[in-house]
Amino acid sequence: MYSSVKSIGKAAVLCTALLLILTGCATKIAIQVQRTPNWNTAGIRRIAIMPFEHNGSAFHKETADYLTTIAATRLRETNHFILVDSSDIIRRQRRNENIQDQVDALLIGQVLTSDAKDSSEPGQRYDPQTKQNVNVTVFSREVQMSFTYSLKLARDGSIVGVETREGKTSDSDTVPSSLKSQSQLMRDIVNRSGFATLTRNLVPYVVTERHAIMKEQSKNKVLQGKMKEALGWLKEKNYRIALNTYLGIYNEYSNFAAAYNAAILHEALGDVQAALVFMQKVAGETGNPQAVNAIARLNRNIAEQALFESEYSQTYRQIDRVIAYASGEIQKVLPQNAKVWVFNNDKAGGDMAGSAADGISSALIKNGITVVDRESSGIIEMEQQFQMSGYVSDSDFVSIGNAAGANILVVITVPGTGATRRLQLRVVDIEKRIPLLQSDMGENWNL
């Protein structure tokens, strides 16, 4: 139903977990692996989700608005990028101003088609009371749509990747008022698979690879017994013992199945290089073509893992480093039984200040510190009111904290632009009305 045009992405494989799967008589090891995105988004930190374009009709506009919202939601949930407010980018573009100091890339999109039609036709349905088919009118509503989106670099306008999606869905009933609305059908299309590959196009992701344990086919009962012993250790999740057992079998019998299984366990335990070196040795000693295939796969994984580590492991970005540092500094000054409100007092920092506030809140919670729920509608409203006022005094801080039920206030702003942007942070003891921490001009706070 869906078609897509995607750029070819490079995949990097990074072992992160090991899971044993038993399916019938087959034993498989499932390894969770990290892959790079389909599009080359290395070095991109700040993205603006631009409003999807449309032809001006009401239904096209509704579709465009929903696509814009869902795209922002999906990317925000990954916590991989800093999402920049598109309204500021639009203002700058209208003034022909440079946007590179605000954003690295723009996600742009367009609704190509978004159409709905209603129809009716005679039909029949079974009446359980009369136990006969009766004539009815069947009412139907069908929605079909297509859209495209791409990622455009702010520095030169070049396109990183393009994807086009299309789909349709319908609903039918004998009662017209029971039909799903056009809006709901449109949302069903988008929610079901309209953005199925959005995050994989832009963000590193995790997949599971399953490798079957090779069985011994010889009639050597002693060898079969040892292979069974190794498999038993594997099923009991004693992976290191299973690995050593398979290695011992290969050394004694030059048995390829044992070697193959040992290589899988090397890889599953996180040592892809050891798996490669061992399989190269096995290929030279046995000449088995399956060893050659395994070597090619392992070489590809190692090369791609190097790419991931050099380009995408840096997604532990500067903002993440600053959040980690800030969280540690805050915890040093917190009193016992602290109840913290992380207050975003930034009017211009937009999503970057919001990301910092969310990250610090998450870090404090993980360390067992009570944090006021920032998603409360009342708290959000208070934040917005103080942000709009442009100035918050110490007495305001006290009233804010009391209203939120907190005894410690962490106030966040993000002054500066581009390379001069930094996290400004202040920790206030509400009950004592004294500051506990004030960020300085050191490099640890630079974003």
Legacy VTK file of the C-alpha trace (Angstrom):
# vtk DataFile Version 3.0
C-alpha trace
ASCII
DATASET POLYDATA
POINTS 447 float
0.000 0.000 0.000
2.833 2.359 0.752
5.684 3.279 -1.531
8.817 5.119 -0.550
11.826 6.726 -2.136
14.726 6.604 0.269
18.398 7.362 0.131
20.651 4.407 0.809
21.896 4.552 4.382
24.912 2.917 5.862
24.305 0.583 8.803
26.562 0.207 11.774
26.299 -2.777 14.046
26.979 -2.464 17.736
26.211 -5.406 20.042
24.155 -4.271 23.000
22.332 -7.346 24.271
22.113 -11.116 23.997
18.938 -13.163 24.001
18.428 -16.884 23.473
15.430 -17.866 21.364
14.091 -21.397 21.072
11.732 -21.889 18.126
10.770 -25.490 17.683
13.940 -27.487 17.096
15.950 -24.438 16.044
18.092 -22.533 18.532
18.832 -18.934 17.669
20.762 -16.164 19.321
19.154 -12.763 18.958
21.476 -9.775 19.147
20.197 -6.230 19.452
22.270 -4.053 17.176
22.546 -0.302 16.692
22.228 0.998 13.159
22.883 4.387 11.667
19.948 6.244 10.075
19.023 5.731 6.434
19.934 9.351 5.696
23.284 10.849 6.606
22.377 13.054 9.564
25.829 12.983 11.150
26.655 16.334 12.731
23.068 17.564 12.658
21.959 18.636 16.140
19.236 21.235 15.609
16.234 20.598 13.383
13.215 22.761 12.663
10.015 20.965 11.652
8.603 23.337 9.064
4.827 23.446 8.468
3.871 21.022 5.706
2.765 22.799 2.545
-0.720 22.234 1.081
-2.958 23.441 -1.737
-5.094 25.693 0.477
-8.235 23.569 0.766
-9.570 22.935 4.265
-8.914 19.178 4.209
-5.432 19.634 2.734
-4.635 22.154 5.469
-5.923 19.836 8.189
-3.801 17.017 6.778
-0.739 19.257 6.583
-1.201 20.461 10.159
-1.548 16.900 11.443
1.524 15.713 9.534
3.537 18.606 10.973
2.397 17.763 14.505
3.086 14.041 14.209
6.525 14.597 12.654
7.481 16.845 15.575
6.089 14.359 18.103
7.950 11.391 16.603
11.286 13.217 16.540
10.817 14.729 19.988
10.222 11.241 21.408
13.640 10.088 20.170
15.354 12.800 22.241
18.056 12.812 19.572
17.727 16.309 18.123
17.126 19.759 19.518
13.880 20.894 17.885
13.977 24.567 16.974
10.796 26.638 16.783
9.852 26.905 13.113
8.155 30.295 13.571
11.520 31.926 14.314
13.036 30.313 11.212
10.133 31.543 9.087
10.587 35.109 10.370
14.291 35.011 9.567
13.678 33.618 6.096
11.184 36.380 5.335
13.809 38.936 6.288
16.449 37.102 4.217
18.465 36.565 7.389
20.972 33.790 7.973
19.449 30.806 9.807
22.626 28.744 10.263
23.232 30.084 13.766
19.750 28.848 14.760
19.345 25.515 13.013
21.343 22.835 11.181
18.592 21.363 9.036
14.930 21.821 8.131
12.413 18.993 7.827
10.148 20.166 5.023
7.090 18.436 3.609
4.155 18.802 1.274
0.711 17.227 1.015
0.424 15.943 -2.553
-3.109 14.555 -2.365
-5.688 14.368 0.418
-9.126 13.453 -0.837
-12.275 12.006 0.694
-15.414 10.710 -0.970
-18.689 9.249 0.260
-20.736 6.692 -1.615
-23.619 4.312 -1.100
-24.845 1.137 -2.736
-27.520 -1.462 -2.132
-26.515 -4.485 -0.124
-27.792 -7.181 2.160
-27.308 -8.143 5.765
-28.441 -11.066 7.842
-31.270 -10.363 10.272
-30.907 -12.742 13.256
-34.558 -12.203 14.263
-36.102 -13.191 10.947
-33.122 -15.399 10.069
-33.196 -13.973 6.567
-31.119 -11.601 4.491
-32.684 -8.158 4.227
-32.001 -5.361 1.768
-30.041 -2.410 3.161
-28.123 0.583 1.917
-24.399 0.420 2.666
-22.769 3.816 3.124
-19.014 4.115 2.593
-16.396 6.792 3.165
-12.928 6.552 1.646
-9.895 8.751 2.224
-6.690 8.583 0.245
-3.648 10.726 0.631
-0.019 11.094 -0.342
2.737 13.353 0.891
6.454 13.855 0.664
9.050 15.059 3.127
12.769 15.739 2.998
15.620 17.043 5.115
17.313 20.219 3.878
20.613 21.478 5.251
20.521 25.064 6.466
24.070 25.871 5.352
23.590 25.371 1.625
20.032 24.152 1.000
21.160 20.715 -0.149
18.755 17.815 0.358
19.922 14.962 2.600
17.067 12.593 1.773
13.567 12.437 0.325
10.675 10.095 1.010
7.196 9.884 -0.488
4.323 8.072 1.200
0.801 7.245 0.052
-2.124 5.296 1.415
-5.860 4.955 1.647
-8.448 3.610 4.061
-12.216 3.426 4.272
-15.144 2.760 6.552
-18.627 1.442 5.826
-21.872 1.094 7.760
-25.604 0.927 7.216
-25.983 4.025 9.398
-24.331 7.123 7.842
-23.781 8.824 11.182
-21.755 5.841 12.390
-19.074 6.292 9.736
-15.666 7.522 10.834
-15.103 11.160 9.953
-12.794 12.197 7.142
-10.420 13.592 9.760
-10.267 10.321 11.687
-9.636 8.277 8.554
-6.837 10.659 7.573
-5.321 10.295 11.039
-5.626 6.512 10.805
-3.509 6.527 7.662
-0.813 8.720 9.184
-0.788 6.927 12.540
-0.725 3.446 11.049
2.197 3.769 8.707
2.364 7.240 7.203
5.571 7.989 9.115
6.728 4.404 9.486
10.327 5.199 8.550
10.666 8.822 9.678
12.803 8.155 12.732
14.848 5.462 10.975
15.610 7.934 8.205
16.946 10.507 10.661
17.932 8.799 13.926
20.127 5.804 14.848
17.917 2.882 15.765
18.049 -0.613 17.226
17.120 -3.816 15.392
17.347 -7.452 16.356
19.397 -9.897 14.287
18.838 -13.615 14.814
21.592 -16.119 14.118
20.815 -19.836 14.117
23.131 -22.155 16.011
24.556 -24.674 13.559
23.880 -28.352 14.271
26.426 -31.144 13.942
25.516 -33.501 11.104
28.243 -36.142 11.529
27.592 -39.593 13.005
30.466 -39.302 15.482
28.626 -39.905 18.755
31.431 -38.513 20.897
31.450 -35.291 18.868
27.661 -35.117 18.959
27.770 -35.487 22.735
30.196 -32.609 23.102
28.136 -30.415 20.782
25.073 -31.273 22.841
26.965 -30.291 25.980
27.892 -26.910 24.461
24.292 -26.342 23.393
23.160 -27.158 26.916
25.432 -24.477 28.368
24.074 -22.037 25.790
20.451 -22.838 26.662
21.271 -22.284 30.330
22.632 -18.866 29.321
26.170 -19.754 30.365
27.424 -18.119 27.185
31.087 -17.870 28.118
31.260 -21.575 29.015
29.389 -22.425 25.810
31.899 -20.366 23.809
34.899 -22.103 25.403
33.279 -25.497 24.840
32.753 -24.796 21.130
36.345 -23.554 20.825
37.588 -26.755 22.464
35.552 -28.862 20.053
36.988 -27.025 17.055
40.544 -27.380 18.319
40.031 -31.122 18.751
37.904 -31.974 15.711
38.307 -29.013 13.285
34.521 -29.050 13.257
33.083 -26.140 11.320
29.710 -26.083 13.125
31.522 -25.609 16.440
33.654 -22.841 14.926
30.648 -21.113 13.432
28.781 -21.187 16.740
31.848 -19.914 18.594
32.075 -16.947 16.223
28.419 -16.122 16.845
29.018 -16.211 20.596
32.092 -13.994 20.258
29.954 -11.479 18.408
27.030 -11.805 20.808
29.311 -11.206 23.774
30.433 -7.940 22.209
33.775 -8.869 20.624
33.157 -8.631 16.888
36.886 -8.319 16.203
37.552 -11.641 17.959
34.789 -13.253 15.889
36.416 -11.961 12.695
39.946 -13.065 13.584
38.733 -16.510 14.590
36.610 -16.956 11.456
39.544 -15.896 9.253
41.599 -18.619 10.923
38.803 -21.136 10.360
38.444 -20.147 6.696
42.153 -20.709 6.125
42.076 -24.095 7.834
38.793 -25.474 6.465
38.117 -23.583 3.223
34.432 -23.672 4.088
32.478 -21.178 1.917
30.218 -20.334 4.856
33.289 -18.987 6.637
33.927 -16.649 3.722
30.338 -15.354 3.951
30.680 -14.870 7.701
33.948 -12.969 7.225
32.310 -10.626 4.709
29.457 -9.914 7.129
31.785 -9.357 10.080
34.064 -7.064 8.063
31.041 -5.043 7.004
29.808 -4.821 10.571
33.190 -3.700 11.883
33.536 -1.018 9.196
30.035 0.220 9.802
30.500 0.144 13.559
33.551 2.359 13.105
31.407 4.746 11.087
28.765 4.762 13.802
31.270 5.452 16.556
32.992 8.227 14.624
29.845 9.937 13.387
26.867 8.995 15.512
28.133 8.014 18.932
28.760 11.734 19.156
25.015 12.066 19.572
26.026 12.213 23.220
26.108 15.831 22.171
27.315 18.928 23.884
23.860 19.579 25.280
23.889 16.093 26.840
27.279 16.773 28.390
26.034 20.069 29.782
22.888 18.399 31.161
24.985 15.700 32.841
27.330 18.306 34.324
24.484 20.566 35.466
22.621 17.666 37.071
25.720 16.682 39.020
26.295 20.241 40.233
22.650 20.582 41.306
22.756 17.361 43.320
25.803 18.608 45.241
23.820 21.471 46.800
20.415 19.864 47.328
19.237 19.438 50.932
17.641 16.233 52.158
13.981 15.745 51.227
14.363 18.180 48.353
11.347 18.575 46.092
12.542 20.263 42.940
10.774 22.265 40.293
12.885 22.663 37.148
11.552 25.958 35.810
12.098 26.889 32.163
12.355 30.678 32.344
13.569 31.051 28.785
11.532 33.051 26.313
13.912 32.786 23.379
15.723 29.484 23.995
12.743 27.523 22.726
13.189 23.797 22.411
16.827 23.930 23.507
15.861 25.320 26.901
12.984 22.855 27.058
15.333 19.975 26.224
17.709 21.078 28.961
14.864 21.311 31.487
13.535 17.875 30.515
17.017 16.333 30.586
17.867 17.740 34.011
14.483 16.627 35.381
15.055 13.106 34.044
18.570 12.928 35.504
17.376 14.042 38.940
14.525 11.531 38.934
16.901 8.700 37.989
18.963 9.595 41.044
15.976 9.315 43.370
15.247 13.035 43.724
11.624 14.168 43.820
10.812 16.431 40.885
7.548 18.295 40.346
5.744 17.047 37.247
6.405 19.674 34.584
3.634 18.260 32.368
0.937 19.531 34.735
-1.255 21.975 32.809
-1.260 24.399 35.736
2.528 24.444 35.956
2.902 24.841 32.205
0.532 27.814 32.342
2.554 29.420 35.153
5.789 28.933 33.210
4.281 30.554 30.139
2.946 33.501 32.132
6.327 34.229 33.717
8.138 33.721 30.383
5.857 36.288 28.768
6.424 38.776 31.585
10.117 38.935 30.689
11.254 39.325 34.291
10.986 37.114 37.365
12.011 38.482 40.771
13.128 36.493 43.815
9.692 36.996 45.375
8.162 35.609 42.190
10.407 32.548 42.532
9.078 31.960 46.037
5.449 32.192 44.904
6.176 29.931 41.921
7.773 27.291 44.123
5.019 27.411 46.712
2.361 27.084 44.026
4.142 24.060 42.588
4.582 22.442 46.002
8.377 22.547 45.712
11.041 23.632 48.185
13.866 23.920 45.630
13.665 25.828 42.369
16.025 25.236 39.440
15.729 28.142 37.000
16.935 27.579 33.432
17.598 30.010 30.601
19.621 29.697 27.393
21.147 33.068 26.452
23.235 33.694 23.365
23.025 32.402 19.796
25.010 29.913 17.767
28.444 29.227 19.226
27.830 31.683 22.096
24.788 29.820 23.388
25.135 28.546 26.966
23.048 27.092 29.766
22.384 29.561 32.540
21.201 27.919 35.725
20.246 29.074 39.201
19.232 26.899 42.170
17.143 28.628 44.867
16.147 27.318 48.300
12.549 28.516 48.432
12.071 28.043 52.153
15.252 29.893 53.121
15.014 32.297 50.159
18.707 31.926 49.364
20.545 30.912 46.181
22.369 27.570 46.402
24.028 27.545 42.981
24.655 29.967 40.132
26.255 28.813 36.884
29.412 30.661 35.867
30.978 31.539 32.524
33.051 28.340 32.387
33.161 26.062 29.344
31.164 23.355 31.132
28.005 25.400 30.537
28.590 26.150 26.832
26.023 24.666 24.450
LINES 1 448
447 0 1 2 3 4 5 6 7 8 9 10 11 12 13 14 15 16 17 18 19 20 21 22 23 24 25 26 27 28 29 30 31 32 33 34 35 36 37 38 39 40 41 42 43 44 45 46 47 48 49 50 51 52 53 54 55 56 57 58 59 60 61 62 63 64 65 66 67 68 69 70 71 72 73 74 75 76 77 78 79 80 81 82 83 84 85 86 87 88 89 90 91 92 93 94 95 96 97 98 99 100 101 102 103 104 105 106 107 108 109 110 111 112 113 114 115 116 117 118 119 120 121 122 123 124 125 126 127 128 129 130 131 132 133 134 135 136 137 138 139 140 141 142 143 144 145 146 147 148 149 150 151 152 153 154 155 156 157 158 159 160 161 162 163 164 165 166 167 168 169 170 171 172 173 174 175 176 177 178 179 180 181 182 183 184 185 186 187 188 189 190 191 192 193 194 195 196 197 198 199 200 201 202 203 204 205 206 207 208 209 210 211 212 213 214 215 216 217 218 219 220 221 222 223 224 225 226 227 228 229 230 231 232 233 234 235 236 237 238 239 240 241 242 243 244 245 246 247 248 249 250 251 252 253 254 255 256 257 258 259 260 261 262 263 264 265 266 267 268 269 270 271 272 273 274 275 276 277 278 279 280 281 282 283 284 285 286 287 288 289 290 291 292 293 294 295 296 297 298 299 300 301 302 303 304 305 306 307 308 309 310 311 312 313 314 315 316 317 318 319 320 321 322 323 324 325 326 327 328 329 330 331 332 333 334 335 336 337 338 339 340 341 342 343 344 345 346 347 348 349 350 351 352 353 354 355 356 357 358 359 360 361 362 363 364 365 366 367 368 369 370 371 372 373 374 375 376 377 378 379 380 381 382 383 384 385 386 387 388 389 390 391 392 393 394 395 396 397 398 399 400 401 402 403 404 405 406 407 408 409 410 411 412 413 414 415 416 417 418 419 420 421 422 423 424 425 426 427 428 429 430 431 432 433 434 435 436 437 438 439 440 441 442 443 444 445 446
